[in-house]
Amino acid sequence: MPHSQTSAPRVGLLGGRLARGASPWLLPTVATAALSLTRARKSGRWAAVAVPTTALAAGMLWFFRDPEREITQGRVISPADGVVQSIMPWKDGRTRVAIFMSPLNVHVNRAPLAGTVTSVEHIPGGFVPAFNKESENNERVVWHFDTELGDIEMVQIAGAVARRIVPYLPAGTKVEQGERIGLIRFGSRVDIYLPEGVEVAVEVGQATTAGVTRIDRD
């Protein structure tokens, strides 16, 4: 897909931006809510249906929000909204920072550094809850970026509710730090691997904001 499309706005019913890739879930829900509200004026049965469908549609609009962010200056910034679930030294000298995203978080992920996308690999798998250790075998998309720090790996992991990861960019695309790169529908996890020698600035249990929270320390 052309790079210019990654920043094309999607304006929602409430005037805010909605995430690309939300339509298969959002449109049927909103259409059902609108139909039930229209028919509720003439039918008590439809009025009973209108309450849950409208609530669900409002929830979907909230789940798929995609707010603008003022991108933080720093070498590595968080690719995801959520909470730091674990910080683990890796055998090759890198450090993995795992960020758990609940259904209430923004689900759009952002580039942790500026650079070039060198690969985007989809790996089929299960749908264990993202906070479970076995979630490492879930469906996931593995990203590699060529950056000023060398190769940076980032992994989007689907959770028990999330059933689709939607990458926005193909390999070969140049990205700016904090640029939107993909969506995970509903709760899930994002892992980023910091190169050897890069000190982690966050701690387990800390909340992160994509494009805003700095992950590394000078």
C-alpha positions as CSV (number, residue, x, y, z in Angstrom):
1,M,0.0,0.0,0.0
2,P,1.3,3.5,-0.7
3,H,3.2,5.1,2.2
4,S,1.1,8.3,1.9
5,Q,-2.0,6.4,2.9
6,T,-0.7,5.6,6.4
7,S,-1.5,9.1,7.6
8,A,-4.9,9.5,5.9
9,P,-7.4,10.5,8.6
10,R,-10.4,8.3,9.4
11,V,-13.0,10.5,11.1
12,G,-15.5,8.9,13.3
13,L,-19.1,9.6,14.2
14,L,-18.0,11.6,17.2
15,G,-15.6,13.8,15.2
16,G,-12.5,12.0,16.3
17,R,-10.0,9.9,14.3
18,L,-10.7,6.2,14.1
19,A,-8.1,3.5,13.5
20,R,-7.6,2.1,10.0
21,G,-8.6,-1.6,10.0
22,A,-11.6,-1.1,12.4
23,S,-14.3,-1.1,9.7
24,P,-15.1,-4.9,9.7
25,W,-16.0,-4.7,13.4
26,L,-17.2,-1.1,13.7
27,L,-19.5,-0.7,10.7
28,P,-21.9,-3.6,11.3
29,T,-22.1,-2.7,15.0
30,V,-22.9,1.0,14.3
31,A,-25.4,0.0,11.5
32,T,-27.2,-2.3,13.8
33,A,-27.4,0.3,16.6
34,A,-28.7,2.9,14.1
35,L,-31.4,0.5,12.8
36,S,-32.5,-0.5,16.3
37,L,-32.7,3.2,17.4
38,T,-34.8,4.0,14.4
39,R,-37.3,1.2,14.9
40,A,-37.4,1.7,18.7
41,R,-39.6,4.7,18.1
42,K,-42.4,2.4,17.0
43,S,-41.7,-0.9,18.8
44,G,-41.0,-1.7,22.4
45,R,-39.2,-4.9,21.3
46,W,-36.8,-2.8,19.3
47,A,-36.3,-0.4,22.2
48,A,-35.0,-3.3,24.3
49,V,-32.6,-4.2,21.5
50,A,-31.5,-0.6,21.0
51,V,-30.0,-0.3,24.5
52,P,-27.3,-3.0,24.3
53,T,-26.5,-2.4,20.6
54,T,-26.0,1.3,21.2
55,A,-23.8,0.6,24.2
56,L,-21.8,-1.8,22.1
57,A,-21.4,0.7,19.2
58,A,-20.2,3.4,21.7
59,G,-17.7,0.9,23.1
60,M,-16.4,0.1,19.6
61,L,-15.9,3.8,18.9
62,W,-13.9,4.1,22.1
63,F,-11.9,0.9,21.4
64,F,-10.9,2.0,17.9
65,R,-10.0,5.6,18.7
66,D,-6.8,6.8,17.2
67,P,-5.8,10.1,18.9
68,E,-3.1,12.5,17.7
69,R,0.1,12.5,19.7
70,E,2.9,14.9,20.2
71,I,5.9,12.6,19.7
72,T,8.5,12.6,22.4
73,Q,12.1,13.2,21.5
74,G,14.4,10.3,22.4
75,R,16.2,7.3,20.9
76,V,13.5,4.7,21.6
77,I,9.9,5.4,22.4
78,S,7.0,3.1,23.3
79,P,5.3,1.4,20.3
80,A,2.1,0.8,22.4
81,D,-0.3,2.1,25.0
82,G,-0.4,-0.3,27.9
83,V,1.5,-1.5,31.0
84,V,5.0,-2.9,31.1
85,Q,4.5,-6.6,31.7
86,S,8.1,-7.8,31.8
87,I,11.7,-6.7,31.2
88,M,13.8,-9.7,30.2
89,P,17.5,-10.0,29.2
90,W,17.8,-12.1,26.0
91,K,20.5,-14.6,25.2
92,D,21.9,-12.5,22.4
93,G,22.5,-9.5,24.7
94,R,19.3,-7.7,23.8
95,T,16.6,-6.7,26.3
96,R,12.9,-7.5,25.7
97,V,10.3,-5.1,27.0
98,A,6.8,-6.5,26.9
99,I,3.9,-4.2,27.0
100,F,0.4,-5.5,27.8
101,M,-2.5,-3.8,26.1
102,S,-5.9,-4.1,27.7
103,P,-9.2,-3.7,25.7
104,L,-9.4,-0.1,27.1
105,N,-6.1,1.0,25.6
106,V,-5.6,2.6,22.2
107,H,-4.8,-0.3,19.8
108,V,-2.8,1.5,17.2
109,N,0.9,0.9,17.4
110,R,3.7,3.3,16.4
111,A,7.3,3.1,15.2
112,P,9.7,3.1,18.2
113,L,12.4,4.7,16.0
114,A,12.9,6.3,12.7
115,G,14.3,4.1,10.0
116,T,13.3,1.6,7.3
117,V,11.0,-1.4,7.6
118,T,13.2,-4.3,6.5
119,S,10.6,-7.1,7.1
120,V,7.0,-7.7,8.2
121,E,6.3,-11.4,9.0
122,H,3.0,-12.8,9.9
123,I,3.2,-16.0,12.1
124,P,0.0,-18.0,12.7
125,G,-0.6,-19.2,16.2
126,G,-3.1,-19.5,19.1
127,F,-5.1,-16.9,21.1
128,V,-4.0,-17.4,24.7
129,P,-4.6,-14.3,26.9
130,A,-1.8,-11.8,26.2
131,F,-0.8,-11.7,29.9
132,N,-0.1,-15.5,29.9
133,K,3.5,-16.7,29.3
134,E,2.2,-19.1,26.6
135,S,1.0,-16.1,24.5
136,E,4.5,-16.1,22.9
137,N,3.0,-18.8,20.7
138,N,0.0,-16.7,19.7
139,E,-0.6,-15.3,16.3
140,R,1.9,-12.5,15.8
141,V,3.5,-10.1,13.4
142,V,7.3,-9.6,13.6
143,W,8.7,-6.3,12.5
144,H,12.3,-5.4,11.8
145,F,13.5,-1.8,11.4
146,D,16.9,-0.7,10.1
147,T,17.7,2.3,12.4
148,E,20.5,4.4,13.8
149,L,20.8,1.8,16.6
150,G,21.0,-1.1,14.1
151,D,18.3,-3.7,13.7
152,I,15.3,-3.2,16.0
153,E,12.8,-6.0,16.4
154,M,9.2,-5.4,17.4
155,V,6.5,-8.1,17.8
156,Q,2.7,-7.5,17.8
157,I,1.0,-10.4,19.6
158,A,-2.7,-11.2,19.4
159,G,-4.5,-12.0,22.6
160,A,-7.6,-14.0,23.6
161,V,-10.0,-11.4,22.2
162,A,-7.8,-10.0,19.4
163,R,-8.3,-12.0,16.3
164,R,-6.5,-9.9,13.7
165,I,-3.3,-7.9,13.5
166,V,-3.4,-5.3,10.7
167,P,0.0,-4.0,9.5
168,Y,-0.2,-0.6,7.8
169,L,3.2,-0.7,6.1
170,P,5.1,-3.1,3.8
171,A,8.8,-3.9,3.9
172,G,10.9,-1.2,2.4
173,T,8.9,1.7,3.8
174,K,10.7,4.5,5.5
175,V,9.1,5.5,8.8
176,E,9.3,8.5,11.1
177,Q,9.6,7.9,14.8
178,G,6.1,7.7,16.3
179,E,4.4,7.0,12.9
180,R,1.4,4.7,13.0
181,I,2.5,1.3,11.7
182,G,-0.4,-1.1,12.6
183,L,-3.4,-2.1,14.6
184,I,-4.1,-5.0,17.0
185,R,-7.8,-5.4,17.5
186,F,-8.7,-5.4,21.2
187,G,-6.4,-6.6,24.1
188,S,-3.0,-7.9,23.2
189,R,0.8,-7.4,23.7
190,V,3.7,-5.6,22.0
191,D,7.3,-6.6,22.6
192,I,10.3,-4.5,21.6
193,Y,13.9,-5.7,21.8
194,L,16.5,-3.1,22.8
195,P,20.0,-3.6,21.4
196,E,22.8,-4.7,23.7
197,G,24.2,-1.7,25.7
198,V,20.9,0.2,25.6
199,E,19.6,0.8,29.2
200,V,15.9,0.4,29.9
201,A,14.2,3.5,31.3
202,V,10.8,2.0,32.2
203,E,10.0,-0.6,34.9
204,V,7.5,-3.4,35.3
205,G,4.0,-2.1,36.1
206,Q,4.6,1.3,34.5
207,A,2.0,2.7,32.1
208,T,3.2,3.6,28.6
209,T,1.8,5.7,25.9
210,A,2.6,5.0,22.2
211,G,4.8,7.8,20.8
212,V,5.1,9.5,24.1
213,T,6.8,7.3,26.7
214,R,10.5,6.9,26.3
215,I,11.7,3.3,26.7
216,D,15.5,3.8,26.8
217,R,17.8,6.0,29.0
218,D,20.8,8.1,27.9
